[in-house]
Amino acid sequence: MPMVKGDICTEDLGACDDGCNSRCTSAHPGAKAGCDLNNNTPVCRCYFDCPPPSPPPYSKTCKLSLGIWGENCSDEDCSSECAAKYPGPQQGIGYCYSVGAPFYTSCFCQYKC
């Protein structure tokens, strides 16, 4: 597992031997290898530019209307529709919401985005 140190990352690639540099550049093109002591044992250590951090997938919660369903809107049907539209890790759930009269009831989806 690479360790982050500022904008330079390091990764230990096993024993320090003649193949150290090629293992390092194969794993991380453009990287530099060096032999460092780890508990008095020479270890092949690879130094490379850290990749930019990526945001966690689906880190926000979003809401979306699936339109006006009217008086026939049921939380069960709405939730089924949302789960199908935003499955698995997006965890789509639905609910009916009315503004005013029942014929204005809409199905809303809440999901991870």
N, C-alpha and C positions, 0 to 999 in steps of 0.2 A: 504494500500500500504506500503510495507516494506521500511524503510529508511536505507541507507547504512552509516555506521560509521566505516571506516577502514575495518576490516574483520569481524566485528560483525554487524548483522542487527537487527533491532527492528521492532516489529509490535504491534500496539494497538489492543487488542481483546475484547474490551467492558468493562463492569463493573467488578470490582475486587470482586470476590466472591469465594465460595468454589470450583467452577469448573474452575477457572483460569488456574491452572497447567495442567489439563487434556486437556483443549482447546488448550493450547500452544503446548504440546507434540503431540497432534493429528495433528495440523497444520504443525509442524516442529519437526520431531522426533529428540530426543536428545537435544532439546532446554530447556532453563530455563525460568521460569516465575517469575514475581515480580509485586507487586502493587506499582504504582507510582501515585503521585498527578498531576492531570492535571486540572488547574483552580480550585483547592481545591476539586476536585472530584477524588476519587480513581479509577484508571484505571488499567486493567490487561495488562501488557506489557510483550511481549515475546522476548527473546534474543536468537539469533541463528547465526550459521556461515553463512555468505553470500555465495550464490552460485557464481561460476565464471561467469563473464560477458560473454554473448554470442554475437558474431558479428551480426550486422543487416543482415537479409537475402538479398541476391542479392545486395551487396554493391559495387560490381565492374562491369565494363563493359568489356565484352569479345567479341572477333571476331573469326569467324570460316568460312572456305570456304566449300561450299557444292559441290565443284568440278567445272570443266570446263563445261559450258553450251554452249559455242560457240556463234555464231552469233544470235542464237534464244533466248539469255538471255534478259529478259525484267525485269525492276525494279519491275513491278507489280507482275509478277509470282514469282520472287525471294523473294519478301517481303511476299507474301502469304505462300510460303514454310517455311520461317523462323518463321512466326507467328504461324504456325502449330507445328513446332518443338520446339519452345520456347514460349508457350502461357502465357496468364495472366500476373502475376507479373514480369515475365522475359522479357516481352515487346520486343519480337523478331521482328526485322525489317531487310529487306534485300535490297541489291543493287548489281547491276552488275558492275564489274570492269575489265577492259582490260589492260593487259600488252602487248603492241605491237599490233599485228594483231587481228582483231575482232574474229577470231576463237579460240583465247586464253581467251575469256571473261569468267570470273568465277562469280558465285553467292556467295556473302559473307553475312553472318548473323552477326548482332550486337545485343547483348542481355545482360541482367543483370544476373550476376552470383555470 
